[in-house]
């Protein structure tokens, strides 16, 4: 870790002065908020009969529903994504020759690679674990629970990749229509919720994954183009967003909790108008704080910590629940449930949280040391050839479908002898190969001559 800190400090000192460090800081903080939120809300405990129970802080303490307004910060990540994707796409267009083809395909492949590469190890590990646990005779329901808990984070990647793939169109819409390109998503989200809750149209609510997060992504373009430079405007955005959020949750139809909680529907899976309002509220707040934040990041130590976190951000996000499952498994099987007697929400449980959070961090550190290198390890291998458009479309579709299925239905199968759903497991890997990275790429990329020679 000392070597990683030293490298991060060197990179921090090399950062150009014009870089907006607040973007990097928000990216790091938003992921850390999700990580600590998951660790805090989930609570296994041993009941009086000695049985392991799945505790949920949100189910036993209604006041904690308000905490989700601070821990559900995925909208901030999409705000940062809009800023970064807009900047990257603009730079790509400036550098490319006017007649050059395949610009979008190469750009998208590079953006996808940065997200999917660190995902491979965690998918492979849990696929292998599921097979091994099935073959040794563990109860398949328990295998499903453990696998589902560890791989929940990948749902976000599927949505984010789709939103990223839309960048050229959404960026052009912003340049042409400005705020209208953001505002159009408000009635779309409202219509979706009406069709869902009033009319009862099935599955239409899943389109809000697009309407809500594309809208916040548009605000990232607005930020990059200086539309929030007036801090009073940013503060007004926060106030208006908060007023709407309170009116439709506290005094309205939507639950206060911004994540799945007992006793009501979820505001996040799929998103609702309430999460949309929360996103606007968070955008206004973090952009109103930008001048203070950028001044804070002039401190080399804070900026170095930000650089360090950004260098392993996907590893932390993808592995934090694996660390949680590992700790719980060791304490239950290895130590007979020691330390798991306190019920979530009690005073004893709260007093033990700092200790348990420290244990989760310690469990996560070896995973960071082993797997963080994959954040930059897989580069496209094109051999001078541009990936055909059909392969790009198929590749992105398979990756997104595979990740969505991994989070939605899990990689396990109660019918398969192996214990896993091979189609779900294989989809992201085949998609990545089609896009042009990973060891399978050479097989997909062979020319007829190469295939004939067997090379």
ABEGO torsion letter per residue (X at the ends): XAAAAAAAAAAAAABBAABBAAAAAAAAAAAAAAAAAAAAABBBBBBAAGBBBBBBAAAABAAAAAAAAAABAAAAAAAAAAAAAAAAAAAAAAABBAABBGAAAAAAAAAAAAAAAAAAAAAAAAAAAAAAAAAAGBBAAAAAAAAAAAAAAAAAAAAAAAAAAAAAAAAAAAAAAEAAAAAAAAAAAAAAAAAAAAAGBBGAAAAAAAAAAAAAAAAAAAAAAGAAABAAAAAAAAAAAAAAAAAAAAABABBABABBBBGBBBAAOBBBAAAAAAAAAAAAAAAAAAAAAAAAAABAAAAAAAAAAAAAAAAAAAAAAAAAAAAAAAAAAAAGGBGAABBBGBAAAAAAAAAAAAAAAAAAAAAAAAAAAAAAABBBBAGGBBBBAAAAAAAAAAAAAAAAAAAAAEABBAABAAGBBAAAAAAAAAAAAAAGBEAAAAAAABBAAAAAAGX
